[in-house]
Amino acid sequence: MKRENPSSADNQQERSKMFLRGYVTGLVDGEGSFHIAFQIRKDLPLGISIIPEFHISQSSHSKGALEIAREILGCGYIKPNHRKSKDDTYVLVVRDRSDLLTKIVPFFQYYRLQTRKSDDFAKFCEIVGLMSKGLHKTTSGVRKIIDIAYTMNGDGARRIRTKQELITSLKSSETIRKSPPKADKI
């Protein structure tokens, strides 16, 4: 009968992967962000684009940490954080909703954050879930997403627009339904 060798190469590789997964979780606890961005866009039916984003930032000297995180998470891209400034940080960004749903959310549900960031992650999960159900295409759904998003990341203290500005710019579904069709130009 063959005995398992606990120090075999396979076990060492698995321990190394487990360590790196924990490393990524700690990195996100310190330098990560779960964020919901909003863009006012008149070309959209409700006038607002909702962009869920996951970020990790590091100085240019520690860019390798972002490469490790991207490899462990299996998604995202790395770019300069602020192209037009002297800031020398880089950021790993994940915006693809499929990657957020199938890679980011499950990863951090299993490898739990240990800081207050876990509250933002829970709200992020709720918003991504609402969007996967199509609620970002309804006025009431967008309002709910705005309400949740403005309780994240220090209650939206660093946001450019106020919550009220977004809600005011939101076109109601009722208004859209009642708008007369545009006449063809002759």
N, C-alpha and C positions, 0 to 999 in steps of 0.2 A: 504494500500500500504506500502511495506517494504522499508525503507530508508537504503541506504548504509552507513555504519559507516566508516568514513575516518580513524579512528584509529584502525580498525579491525586487527586481527593477520595477515590476508592475505596481507593487505596493508603494514604492518610493515615488513613482510618477503620480499616483493617486494622492498621496500625502502632499506632494508639491502643488497639485491642482487645488486641493482643499485649502492649502495655505494661501495661494494666490486669490482664490475666491473670497477668503476672509480679508485679505489685503485690499481688494477692490471695495468691499463693503466699508472698511475703515476709511479708505480714501474718499468715498462718497460721503460718509458721515462728516468728514472734515472739509472737503472741497467740492462737494457735489450739490446739485440743485435739481429739483423737480418743479417745473415752471409751466404755466399756461400763458402763452402770448396771445394778444388780440390785435387784429388789424381791422381798421374801418375800411371797407371796400364797397363802394357804390355799385360795382358790377355784380355783386352777389345778391341772391334773393333777400336775405335778411340784413345785408349791409355789414356783416362782421365775419371775419375769418378767425377761427380758433385753432391755435397751433400748440399742441402739447409738446414739450421739450424736456429732455434729460441732458444735463451738462455735468462735466467734471473739468475743473481748470487746474493748471499747473504752470509754473514758470518755465521758460524755455530750457533751463538747465535740468528740469525734471520731466521733460516731454516723454521720456521713456515709460514713465508711470501710466501715461495715457495710452500708450501703445499696448502695454500689458492689459489695461482695462478693456480696450477694444477687442483684444484677442480673447480674453476670458468671457466677455459679454457677447461676442460674436456679431457685433453691429456697430454702426456709428462711423463718424469721420472726424478727423482732427484738423483744426484750422487755427490761425492766429485769432486770439480773443478780440482784439481791437486793432483792426488793420490801420486805422488813421491816427493812431496815437503812439507814444513812446513805450506803451505797455508791452512788456515782453512775455506775456502769458499766452498759453495755448489752451484750447478747449476741445474736449471730446463731446460731440453733439449727436444725439439721437432724436430725430423728428419723425421718422417713418412710423406711422401708426401700427403697422403690422409688427415691426420690431419691438415697439413699446409694449404691445399686447402679448407677444409670444416669447420675448426674450427679457426685457427689462423688468416688467411687472413680476413674472414668475421668479426671476433671479432674486429680487429683493423681498419677495414673499417668503422665500426659503432662507436666504442669508439676510436676516433681519438687521435693520439699522438700529443703532443703540442710542442715538441722540434725538433731540427734538425733531430732527428731519424726518423721523418715522411718521409724525403727524402729517407733514406735507406729502409724504409718499402715499399715505392712506387716501388723502383727498385727491391726489393725482390719479390714483387707481380708480376712484369713483368717477372722475371726469372722463378718463379714457374709456371706462365702461359705458358711460352715457353716450359718448360719441360712437362707440361700436354698435350701439342700438339705434343710431341715427337721430338722437335727440338734439344734436347740434344743428339740425335742419328745421327745428321748430322754435318759435319765439319763446315759448315757456321753457324749452330745453336750454336755449342760449342763456336766458335769465338765470336759470338754476346753475349753469356752469359758471357764469360771471360771479354769482353769489359765493360759490365754493372757492373759486380761484382767488377772490379778494380776501379770503381768510388764510391764504397760504403765504409763506415767505415774509413773515412780519406784517401780516394783514395788508399786503400790497403797498407797503410804505415806499418802495422804490419804483413804483409804476409811473409811467408818463401820464396816463389818463386816469381820471377818477372813475369810480364805478358808475356814477351817475352819467358821466359823459358817454360811456359805452351803452348804457341802457337807453339814453336819449337817442343815440344814433341807430339803435336797433329798429329796423322796419318791422312792423307787426305783420303777422300772417294775414290778419283780417284786412289790413290796408292793401296788401298785395293782391288778395282775392277780389277786392272791390274796385281796384284800379281799372279804368277802361282800357281796352286794347289799343295799342298804338296804331294810328292810321298810316297806311302806306303813303309814302311820298310820291307825288305825281310828277 
